[in-house]
Amino acid sequence: MVCVTTAYFATSFGWVPVATVMPPWVTPPIIGNAYASDEELKQLAAVDRYKLSLGIEFVLQATELEKKIVTYPKHFRRGDITASAIQSTMVCVKYAEQANPAHDNTKEFQRGDVVIGNDNFSKYKNELQIVLEPHSDPRKNLVGNIPPEELMLLDFVKPWTKFKFVPKN
């Protein structure tokens, strides 16, 4: 107790400088409630924090063109947003001349469905959309679904947000 009191008063009166120690980092990184494995650290390092990754489960009828559109690496949400869907337009420009016949377009689309404009959608043909609100539109083909555990991520896709799809099947 004498040492602590002496050190306190000596520091308070400026007789000795304040003692500071910067201990080195000795605790390994913790993810969740467990130590991160080397594999988990590699996966974490590979995350692109500037581009949202969304999983997709393709429907059986999705064509090769539609899979190519979905896996296009430069999707971003248009700035003139709508409440019903996230629209990625650049694929519409890139694949404007490619035919895309209608299929899987008679059911009501649900939140998290990934659709692509078919040949009947005029200037929006081959535009990729992620459904935010349930609706029906025969000019769009259902090509896949975002897994239920990732649907919450759709709330973070703001205007000009970059995103990509990672096929799950």
C-alpha positions in Angstrom: 0.0 0.0 0.0 2.9 2.3 0.7 4.3 1.8 -2.8 1.0 2.6 -4.4 0.5 5.7 -2.4 4.0 7.0 -3.1 3.6 6.3 -6.8 0.3 8.1 -6.9 1.6 11.3 -5.2 4.8 11.2 -7.2 2.9 11.0 -10.4 0.3 13.6 -9.3 3.0 16.2 -8.4 4.8 15.5 -11.7 8.0 14.2 -9.9 7.9 11.1 -12.2 6.3 10.6 -15.6 3.1 8.5 -16.0 3.9 4.9 -16.5 2.3 3.3 -19.5 2.8 -0.1 -20.9 1.5 -1.3 -24.3 1.3 -5.1 -24.0 1.6 -7.0 -27.2 -1.5 -8.8 -28.6 -1.4 -12.2 -27.1 -5.0 -13.4 -27.4 -5.8 -15.1 -30.7 -8.7 -13.7 -32.7 -12.1 -15.0 -31.6 -15.0 -15.5 -34.0 -18.2 -16.2 -32.3 -17.4 -18.0 -29.1 -14.4 -20.1 -30.2 -10.9 -19.5 -31.5 -10.8 -19.1 -35.2 -9.1 -22.0 -37.1 -6.6 -21.3 -39.9 -9.3 -22.2 -42.5 -11.8 -19.7 -40.9 -9.1 -17.0 -40.9 -8.4 -17.6 -44.6 -12.1 -17.4 -45.4 -12.4 -14.2 -43.4 -9.4 -12.7 -45.2 -11.0 -13.6 -48.6 -14.2 -11.6 -47.9 -14.6 -8.6 -50.2 -16.0 -5.9 -47.9 -16.9 -3.7 -50.9 -19.1 -6.3 -52.6 -21.9 -8.3 -51.0 -21.9 -12.0 -51.7 -25.3 -13.7 -52.0 -25.9 -17.4 -52.4 -28.2 -18.7 -55.1 -29.9 -22.0 -55.6 -30.7 -22.3 -59.4 -34.0 -23.7 -60.5 -33.7 -26.7 -62.9 -35.0 -24.8 -65.9 -32.4 -22.0 -65.6 -30.6 -21.7 -69.0 -26.8 -21.4 -69.5 -27.4 -17.8 -70.5 -29.3 -17.1 -67.3 -26.6 -18.7 -65.2 -24.0 -16.6 -67.1 -26.0 -13.5 -66.3 -26.3 -14.4 -62.6 -22.6 -15.2 -62.2 -21.6 -11.9 -64.0 -19.1 -10.4 -61.5 -20.1 -6.8 -61.7 -23.7 -6.5 -60.4 -24.8 -3.3 -58.7 -28.2 -2.0 -57.6 -29.4 0.8 -59.8 -29.6 4.3 -58.2 -33.2 4.9 -59.1 -34.5 2.2 -56.7 -37.9 0.6 -56.6 -39.4 -1.0 -53.5 -40.4 -4.2 -55.4 -37.0 -5.3 -56.7 -33.2 -4.8 -56.7 -32.3 -4.2 -60.4 -28.9 -4.9 -62.0 -29.0 -3.3 -65.4 -25.5 -3.8 -66.9 -26.2 -7.4 -67.8 -29.2 -6.1 -69.8 -26.9 -4.1 -71.9 -24.2 -6.8 -72.2 -26.6 -9.5 -73.2 -29.2 -7.4 -75.1 -28.9 -9.4 -78.3 -29.1 -12.8 -76.7 -32.5 -14.6 -76.9 -34.1 -15.6 -73.6 -37.4 -17.5 -74.0 -40.0 -17.5 -71.3 -40.1 -20.2 -68.6 -41.0 -20.4 -64.9 -43.0 -17.2 -65.2 -46.5 -18.1 -64.1 -46.2 -18.3 -60.3 -46.1 -15.3 -57.9 -42.4 -14.4 -57.2 -41.5 -14.2 -53.5 -38.9 -12.2 -51.6 -35.4 -13.5 -52.5 -36.4 -14.9 -55.9 -33.9 -14.1 -58.6 -35.5 -13.3 -61.9 -34.3 -12.3 -65.4 -36.4 -10.5 -68.0 -37.3 -12.7 -70.9 -37.8 -11.9 -74.6 -41.2 -10.3 -73.8 -39.7 -7.6 -71.5 -38.5 -5.3 -74.4 -35.7 -3.0 -73.2 -35.4 -4.9 -69.8 -34.8 -8.2 -71.5 -32.0 -10.1 -69.6 -32.1 -7.6 -66.7 -31.4 -9.3 -63.4 -33.7 -8.6 -60.5 -33.9 -9.7 -56.9 -37.5 -9.7 -55.8 -38.2 -7.7 -52.6 -42.0 -7.7 -52.6 -44.3 -10.6 -53.9 -45.6 -10.0 -57.4 -46.4 -11.7 -60.7 -45.0 -10.8 -64.1 -45.0 -13.1 -67.1 -42.1 -11.1 -68.6 -39.7 -12.4 -66.0 -38.2 -15.9 -65.7 -37.5 -17.4 -62.3 -33.9 -18.5 -62.3 -33.1 -19.1 -58.6 -33.6 -18.3 -55.0 -31.5 -16.7 -52.3 -31.2 -19.1 -49.4 -33.6 -18.3 -46.5 -30.7 -17.6 -44.1 -29.4 -14.9 -46.4 -32.6 -13.0 -47.0 -31.8 -10.5 -44.2 -28.9 -9.3 -46.3 -31.3 -7.8 -48.9 -32.1 -5.0 -46.5 -28.5 -3.8 -46.8 -28.5 -3.5 -50.6 -28.8 0.3 -51.1 -28.4 2.3 -54.3 -25.2 1.5 -56.1 -24.3 -1.4 -53.8 -22.1 -3.9 -55.5 -23.1 -7.6 -55.2 -22.3 -11.0 -56.6 -23.9 -14.4 -56.5 -22.2 -17.6 -55.3 -24.0 -20.7 -56.7 -25.0 -23.3 -54.1 -26.0 -26.0 -56.5 
